[in-house]
Amino acid sequence: MGRIINTRHGERSVTLTEEQMEQATNWLGLTLPLGFAMAAFGAAFGLGKAVASAMDAMGRQPEAAPRIQLAMIIGCALIEAIAIYGLVVVFVLGSKV
């Protein structure tokens, strides 16, 4: 049996053995890249749909192209921000592994 580690989590105290801490660290190392990959694929899918819909709309109404393009660029920036937030979370939690 491993050494017992006491950690304070909010208002409660959690007791883990070294084996449990190592197992949690291993799972974190496995799930962080998978979670970021899902976020990146979701962002890529969203960007593709947004740009395709904007191109379709500009083809149907060329006179509204500047307004559509502006909305598309703002939407793409917000979608890309989600992927960047995912990358930041991976780096922050990855430093704990």
MISEMAR-927891 format. One record per atom (N, C-alpha, C): chain; x, y, z; atom name. Coordinates in nm, 3 decimals. Atoms other than C-alpha are relative to their C-alpha. Example, Ala and Ser with C-alpha at 12.3 -4.5 7.8 and 13.67 -1.06 7.14 Angstrom:
residues 2
+-------+---------+---------+---------+------+
: chain :       u :       v :       w : atom :
+-------+---------+---------+---------+------+
:     A :   0.089 :  -0.119 :   0.000 :    N :
:     A :   1.230 :  -0.450 :   0.780 :   CA :
:     A :   0.090 :   0.120 :   0.000 :    C :
:     A :  -0.082 :  -0.119 :  -0.006 :    N :
:     A :   1.367 :  -0.106 :   0.714 :   CA :
:     A :  -0.077 :   0.109 :   0.073 :    C :
+-------+---------+---------+---------+------+
end
This chain:
residues 97
+-------+---------+---------+---------+------+
: chain :       u :       v :       w : atom :
+-------+---------+---------+---------+------+
:     A :   0.085 :  -0.118 :   0.000 :    N :
:     A :   0.000 :   0.000 :   0.000 :   CA :
:     A :   0.089 :   0.123 :   0.000 :    C :
:     A :  -0.081 :  -0.120 :   0.014 :    N :
:     A :   0.131 :   0.342 :  -0.093 :   CA :
:     A :  -0.024 :   0.099 :   0.111 :    C :
:     A :   0.011 :  -0.107 :  -0.096 :    N :
:     A :   0.175 :   0.652 :   0.112 :   CA :
:     A :  -0.131 :   0.075 :  -0.023 :    C :
:     A :   0.127 :  -0.071 :   0.011 :    N :
:     A :  -0.147 :   0.845 :   0.183 :   CA :
:     A :   0.028 :   0.149 :  -0.015 :    C :
:     A :  -0.017 :  -0.142 :   0.028 :    N :
:     A :  -0.170 :   1.196 :   0.042 :   CA :
:     A :  -0.130 :   0.070 :   0.031 :    C :
:     A :   0.119 :  -0.079 :  -0.033 :    N :
:     A :  -0.412 :   1.449 :   0.188 :   CA :
:     A :   0.002 :   0.127 :  -0.083 :    C :
:     A :   0.012 :  -0.124 :   0.076 :    N :
:     A :  -0.530 :   1.725 :  -0.041 :   CA :
:     A :  -0.127 :   0.070 :   0.043 :    C :
:     A :   0.118 :  -0.078 :  -0.037 :    N :
:     A :  -0.774 :   2.003 :   0.037 :   CA :
:     A :  -0.067 :   0.045 :  -0.128 :    C :
:     A :   0.076 :  -0.034 :   0.120 :    N :
:     A :  -1.042 :   2.045 :  -0.227 :   CA :
:     A :  -0.127 :   0.072 :   0.043 :    C :
:     A :   0.116 :  -0.078 :  -0.044 :    N :
:     A :  -1.281 :   2.326 :  -0.144 :   CA :
:     A :  -0.016 :  -0.012 :   0.150 :    C :
:     A :   0.027 :   0.014 :  -0.143 :    N :
:     A :  -1.438 :   2.255 :   0.193 :   CA :
:     A :   0.019 :  -0.142 :   0.051 :    C :
:     A :  -0.016 :   0.138 :  -0.043 :    N :
:     A :  -1.360 :   1.884 :   0.199 :   CA :
:     A :   0.143 :  -0.045 :  -0.020 :    C :
:     A :  -0.134 :   0.055 :   0.011 :    N :
:     A :  -1.042 :   1.687 :   0.243 :   CA :
:     A :  -0.009 :  -0.135 :  -0.070 :    C :
:     A :  -0.001 :   0.123 :   0.078 :    N :
:     A :  -0.962 :   1.409 :  -0.003 :   CA :
:     A :   0.129 :  -0.075 :   0.031 :    C :
:     A :  -0.117 :   0.081 :  -0.030 :    N :
:     A :  -0.728 :   1.125 :   0.084 :   CA :
:     A :   0.023 :  -0.098 :  -0.115 :    C :
:     A :  -0.035 :   0.087 :   0.112 :    N :
:     A :  -0.552 :   0.947 :  -0.204 :   CA :
:     A :   0.133 :  -0.069 :   0.029 :    C :
:     A :  -0.130 :   0.067 :  -0.009 :    N :
:     A :  -0.278 :   0.690 :  -0.216 :   CA :
:     A :   0.086 :   0.043 :  -0.117 :    C :
:     A :  -0.089 :  -0.035 :   0.111 :    N :
:     A :   0.025 :   0.738 :  -0.439 :   CA :
:     A :  -0.042 :  -0.071 :  -0.128 :    C :
:     A :   0.046 :   0.074 :   0.118 :    N :
:     A :  -0.113 :   0.470 :  -0.672 :   CA :
:     A :  -0.118 :   0.070 :  -0.066 :    C :
:     A :   0.116 :  -0.070 :   0.054 :    N :
:     A :  -0.440 :   0.660 :  -0.711 :   CA :
:     A :   0.041 :   0.131 :  -0.066 :    C :
:     A :  -0.049 :  -0.124 :   0.060 :    N :
:     A :  -0.253 :   0.985 :  -0.777 :   CA :
:     A :   0.068 :  -0.027 :  -0.134 :    C :
:     A :  -0.068 :   0.036 :   0.124 :    N :
:     A :  -0.039 :   0.815 :  -1.042 :   CA :
:     A :  -0.101 :  -0.039 :  -0.108 :    C :
:     A :   0.103 :   0.041 :   0.095 :    N :
:     A :  -0.345 :   0.661 :  -1.205 :   CA :
:     A :  -0.076 :   0.123 :  -0.052 :    C :
:     A :   0.070 :  -0.121 :   0.043 :    N :
:     A :  -0.523 :   0.999 :  -1.213 :   CA :
:     A :   0.087 :   0.081 :  -0.096 :    C :
:     A :  -0.092 :  -0.072 :   0.087 :    N :
:     A :  -0.215 :   1.158 :  -1.368 :   CA :
:     A :   0.009 :  -0.068 :  -0.136 :    C :
:     A :  -0.004 :   0.071 :   0.128 :    N :
:     A :  -0.199 :   0.885 :  -1.633 :   CA :
:     A :  -0.126 :   0.025 :  -0.082 :    C :
:     A :   0.125 :  -0.026 :   0.072 :    N :
:     A :  -0.565 :   0.936 :  -1.723 :   CA :
:     A :  -0.003 :   0.143 :  -0.053 :    C :
:     A :  -0.003 :  -0.139 :   0.045 :    N :
:     A :  -0.514 :   1.311 :  -1.742 :   CA :
:     A :   0.090 :   0.014 :  -0.123 :    C :
:     A :  -0.091 :  -0.005 :   0.115 :    N :
:     A :  -0.220 :   1.262 :  -1.978 :   CA :
:     A :  -0.061 :  -0.061 :  -0.125 :    C :
:     A :   0.066 :   0.063 :   0.115 :    N :
:     A :  -0.437 :   1.043 :  -2.201 :   CA :
:     A :  -0.118 :   0.082 :  -0.051 :    C :
:     A :   0.123 :  -0.066 :   0.041 :    N :
:     A :  -0.756 :   1.245 :  -2.202 :   CA :
:     A :   0.019 :   0.145 :  -0.046 :    C :
:     A :  -0.022 :  -0.138 :   0.045 :    N :
:     A :  -0.610 :   1.594 :  -2.249 :   CA :
:     A :   0.017 :   0.011 :  -0.150 :    C :
:     A :  -0.012 :  -0.011 :   0.145 :    N :
:     A :  -0.492 :   1.538 :  -2.607 :   CA :
:     A :  -0.127 :  -0.043 :  -0.075 :    C :
:     A :   0.124 :   0.044 :   0.065 :    N :
:     A :  -0.812 :   1.351 :  -2.694 :   CA :
:     A :  -0.107 :   0.108 :   0.008 :    C :
:     A :   0.098 :  -0.108 :  -0.015 :    N :
:     A :  -1.026 :   1.633 :  -2.557 :   CA :
:     A :   0.031 :   0.117 :  -0.091 :    C :
:     A :  -0.036 :  -0.110 :   0.090 :    N :
:     A :  -0.831 :   1.893 :  -2.749 :   CA :
:     A :  -0.024 :  -0.038 :  -0.145 :    C :
:     A :   0.026 :   0.044 :   0.138 :    N :
:     A :  -0.857 :   1.685 :  -3.066 :   CA :
:     A :  -0.148 :   0.014 :  -0.034 :    C :
:     A :   0.144 :  -0.016 :   0.024 :    N :
:     A :  -1.236 :   1.680 :  -3.029 :   CA :
:     A :  -0.037 :   0.147 :  -0.015 :    C :
:     A :   0.028 :  -0.143 :   0.012 :    N :
:     A :  -1.242 :   2.057 :  -2.974 :   CA :
:     A :   0.050 :   0.055 :  -0.134 :    C :
:     A :  -0.055 :  -0.047 :   0.128 :    N :
:     A :  -1.020 :   2.112 :  -3.280 :   CA :
:     A :  -0.085 :  -0.047 :  -0.117 :    C :
:     A :   0.086 :   0.051 :   0.107 :    N :
:     A :  -1.236 :   1.889 :  -3.500 :   CA :
:     A :  -0.134 :   0.075 :   0.000 :    C :
:     A :   0.126 :  -0.076 :  -0.008 :    N :
:     A :  -1.550 :   2.066 :  -3.376 :   CA :
:     A :   0.015 :   0.140 :  -0.056 :    C :
:     A :  -0.024 :  -0.134 :   0.051 :    N :
:     A :  -1.399 :   2.406 :  -3.450 :   CA :
:     A :   0.019 :  -0.003 :  -0.152 :    C :
:     A :  -0.022 :   0.010 :   0.144 :    N :
:     A :  -1.286 :   2.294 :  -3.796 :   CA :
:     A :  -0.131 :  -0.026 :  -0.074 :    C :
:     A :   0.130 :   0.027 :   0.061 :    N :
:     A :  -1.631 :   2.156 :  -3.874 :   CA :
:     A :  -0.086 :   0.126 :   0.000 :    C :
:     A :   0.078 :  -0.124 :  -0.009 :    N :
:     A :  -1.795 :   2.477 :  -3.752 :   CA :
:     A :   0.049 :   0.107 :  -0.096 :    C :
:     A :  -0.054 :  -0.097 :   0.096 :    N :
:     A :  -1.560 :   2.693 :  -3.958 :   CA :
:     A :  -0.039 :  -0.036 :  -0.143 :    C :
:     A :   0.038 :   0.044 :   0.134 :    N :
:     A :  -1.629 :   2.487 :  -4.268 :   CA :
:     A :  -0.145 :   0.029 :  -0.031 :    C :
:     A :   0.142 :  -0.027 :   0.020 :    N :
:     A :  -2.004 :   2.513 :  -4.223 :   CA :
:     A :  -0.028 :   0.150 :  -0.012 :    C :
:     A :   0.023 :  -0.144 :   0.003 :    N :
:     A :  -1.988 :   2.887 :  -4.154 :   CA :
:     A :   0.044 :   0.061 :  -0.132 :    C :
:     A :  -0.050 :  -0.056 :   0.125 :    N :
:     A :  -1.775 :   2.966 :  -4.456 :   CA :
:     A :  -0.083 :  -0.049 :  -0.119 :    C :
:     A :   0.083 :   0.052 :   0.110 :    N :
:     A :  -1.978 :   2.738 :  -4.685 :   CA :
:     A :  -0.134 :   0.072 :  -0.007 :    C :
:     A :   0.129 :  -0.070 :  -0.002 :    N :
:     A :  -2.303 :   2.901 :  -4.574 :   CA :
:     A :   0.015 :   0.145 :  -0.044 :    C :
:     A :  -0.022 :  -0.139 :   0.040 :    N :
:     A :  -2.157 :   3.249 :  -4.617 :   CA :
:     A :   0.023 :   0.010 :  -0.151 :    C :
:     A :  -0.024 :  -0.003 :   0.144 :    N :
:     A :  -2.034 :   3.169 :  -4.968 :   CA :
:     A :  -0.130 :  -0.023 :  -0.077 :    C :
:     A :   0.129 :   0.026 :   0.063 :    N :
:     A :  -2.376 :   3.030 :  -5.057 :   CA :
:     A :  -0.088 :   0.125 :   0.006 :    C :
:     A :   0.081 :  -0.121 :  -0.015 :    N :
:     A :  -2.546 :   3.343 :  -4.921 :   CA :
:     A :   0.051 :   0.112 :  -0.090 :    C :
:     A :  -0.056 :  -0.105 :   0.087 :    N :
:     A :  -2.307 :   3.573 :  -5.109 :   CA :
:     A :  -0.029 :  -0.030 :  -0.147 :    C :
:     A :   0.034 :   0.036 :   0.137 :    N :
:     A :  -2.376 :   3.380 :  -5.428 :   CA :
:     A :  -0.144 :   0.031 :  -0.033 :    C :
:     A :   0.141 :  -0.028 :   0.023 :    N :
:     A :  -2.749 :   3.428 :  -5.386 :   CA :
:     A :  -0.031 :   0.149 :   0.002 :    C :
:     A :   0.024 :  -0.145 :  -0.012 :    N :
:     A :  -2.734 :   3.795 :  -5.285 :   CA :
:     A :   0.134 :   0.075 :  -0.005 :    C :
:     A :  -0.130 :  -0.066 :   0.010 :    N :
:     A :  -2.416 :   3.957 :  -5.418 :   CA :
:     A :   0.003 :   0.142 :   0.057 :    C :
:     A :   0.003 :  -0.137 :  -0.052 :    N :
:     A :  -2.532 :   4.302 :  -5.309 :   CA :
:     A :   0.019 :   0.004 :   0.152 :    C :
:     A :  -0.016 :   0.006 :  -0.146 :    N :
:     A :  -2.525 :   4.191 :  -4.944 :   CA :
:     A :   0.133 :  -0.064 :   0.040 :    C :
:     A :  -0.126 :   0.070 :  -0.027 :    N :
:     A :  -2.177 :   4.037 :  -4.972 :   CA :
:     A :   0.085 :   0.065 :   0.110 :    C :
:     A :  -0.084 :  -0.058 :  -0.107 :    N :
:     A :  -1.994 :   4.294 :  -4.752 :   CA :
:     A :  -0.054 :  -0.026 :   0.141 :    C :
:     A :   0.060 :   0.026 :  -0.132 :    N :
:     A :  -2.238 :   4.250 :  -4.462 :   CA :
:     A :   0.014 :  -0.147 :   0.037 :    C :
:     A :  -0.012 :   0.144 :  -0.026 :    N :
:     A :  -2.233 :   3.870 :  -4.495 :   CA :
:     A :   0.144 :  -0.034 :   0.034 :    C :
:     A :  -0.140 :   0.029 :  -0.024 :    N :
:     A :  -1.856 :   3.867 :  -4.513 :   CA :
:     A :   0.044 :   0.047 :   0.140 :    C :
:     A :  -0.032 :  -0.050 :  -0.132 :    N :
:     A :  -1.826 :   4.081 :  -4.199 :   CA :
:     A :  -0.053 :  -0.093 :   0.109 :    C :
:     A :   0.058 :   0.093 :  -0.098 :    N :
:     A :  -2.061 :   3.852 :  -4.006 :   CA :
:     A :   0.075 :  -0.133 :   0.001 :    C :
:     A :  -0.075 :   0.126 :   0.009 :    N :
:     A :  -1.870 :   3.548 :  -4.132 :   CA :
:     A :   0.135 :   0.013 :   0.071 :    C :
:     A :  -0.131 :  -0.017 :  -0.063 :    N :
:     A :  -1.534 :   3.688 :  -4.017 :   CA :
:     A :  -0.013 :   0.008 :   0.152 :    C :
:     A :   0.021 :  -0.007 :  -0.144 :    N :
:     A :  -1.668 :   3.773 :  -3.671 :   CA :
:     A :  -0.034 :  -0.139 :   0.055 :    C :
:     A :   0.035 :   0.136 :  -0.043 :    N :
:     A :  -1.824 :   3.426 :  -3.642 :   CA :
:     A :   0.119 :  -0.093 :  -0.002 :    C :
:     A :  -0.120 :   0.086 :   0.007 :    N :
:     A :  -1.502 :   3.257 :  -3.754 :   CA :
:     A :   0.097 :   0.031 :   0.113 :    C :
:     A :  -0.087 :  -0.038 :  -0.111 :    N :
:     A :  -1.306 :   3.454 :  -3.494 :   CA :
:     A :  -0.049 :  -0.061 :   0.131 :    C :
:     A :   0.055 :   0.058 :  -0.123 :    N :
:     A :  -1.541 :   3.336 :  -3.218 :   CA :
:     A :   0.017 :  -0.152 :   0.002 :    C :
:     A :  -0.019 :   0.145 :   0.007 :    N :
:     A :  -1.524 :   2.975 :  -3.337 :   CA :
:     A :   0.146 :  -0.035 :   0.027 :    C :
:     A :  -0.143 :   0.025 :  -0.020 :    N :
:     A :  -1.145 :   2.991 :  -3.347 :   CA :
:     A :   0.040 :   0.023 :   0.145 :    C :
:     A :  -0.029 :  -0.026 :  -0.141 :    N :
:     A :  -1.141 :   3.135 :  -2.995 :   CA :
:     A :  -0.030 :  -0.122 :   0.085 :    C :
:     A :   0.033 :   0.121 :  -0.076 :    N :
:     A :  -1.306 :   2.817 :  -2.868 :   CA :
:     A :   0.114 :  -0.100 :  -0.009 :    C :
:     A :  -0.113 :   0.092 :   0.015 :    N :
:     A :  -1.022 :   2.609 :  -3.010 :   CA :
:     A :   0.122 :   0.049 :   0.078 :    C :
:     A :  -0.113 :  -0.055 :  -0.076 :    N :
:     A :  -0.765 :   2.843 :  -2.855 :   CA :
:     A :  -0.022 :  -0.019 :   0.149 :    C :
:     A :   0.028 :   0.027 :  -0.141 :    N :
:     A :  -0.938 :   2.814 :  -2.516 :   CA :
:     A :   0.029 :  -0.146 :   0.034 :    C :
:     A :  -0.031 :   0.142 :  -0.022 :    N :
:     A :  -0.914 :   2.437 :  -2.550 :   CA :
:     A :   0.149 :  -0.025 :   0.010 :    C :
:     A :  -0.145 :   0.015 :  -0.004 :    N :
:     A :  -0.542 :   2.463 :  -2.619 :   CA :
:     A :   0.056 :   0.055 :   0.130 :    C :
:     A :  -0.047 :  -0.056 :  -0.127 :    N :
:     A :  -0.492 :   2.686 :  -2.315 :   CA :
:     A :  -0.031 :  -0.096 :   0.115 :    C :
:     A :   0.036 :   0.096 :  -0.105 :    N :
:     A :  -0.677 :   2.434 :  -2.096 :   CA :
:     A :   0.096 :  -0.120 :  -0.003 :    C :
:     A :  -0.094 :   0.111 :   0.011 :    N :
:     A :  -0.452 :   2.156 :  -2.229 :   CA :
:     A :   0.135 :   0.038 :   0.059 :    C :
:     A :  -0.127 :  -0.043 :  -0.054 :    N :
:     A :  -0.140 :   2.356 :  -2.144 :   CA :
:     A :  -0.004 :   0.017 :   0.150 :    C :
:     A :   0.011 :  -0.022 :  -0.145 :    N :
:     A :  -0.263 :   2.453 :  -1.796 :   CA :
:     A :  -0.009 :  -0.133 :   0.073 :    C :
:     A :   0.014 :   0.128 :  -0.068 :    N :
:     A :  -0.375 :   2.103 :  -1.700 :   CA :
:     A :   0.117 :  -0.092 :  -0.031 :    C :
:     A :  -0.115 :   0.081 :   0.034 :    N :
:     A :  -0.082 :   1.945 :  -1.882 :   CA :
:     A :   0.121 :   0.030 :   0.085 :    C :
:     A :  -0.113 :  -0.033 :  -0.087 :    N :
:     A :   0.159 :   2.129 :  -1.657 :   CA :
:     A :  -0.013 :  -0.072 :   0.136 :    C :
:     A :   0.020 :   0.074 :  -0.125 :    N :
:     A :   0.010 :   1.932 :  -1.366 :   CA :
:     A :   0.032 :  -0.148 :  -0.013 :    C :
:     A :  -0.029 :   0.143 :   0.023 :    N :
:     A :   0.093 :   1.596 :  -1.525 :   CA :
:     A :   0.143 :  -0.028 :   0.034 :    C :
+-------+---------+---------+---------+------+
end
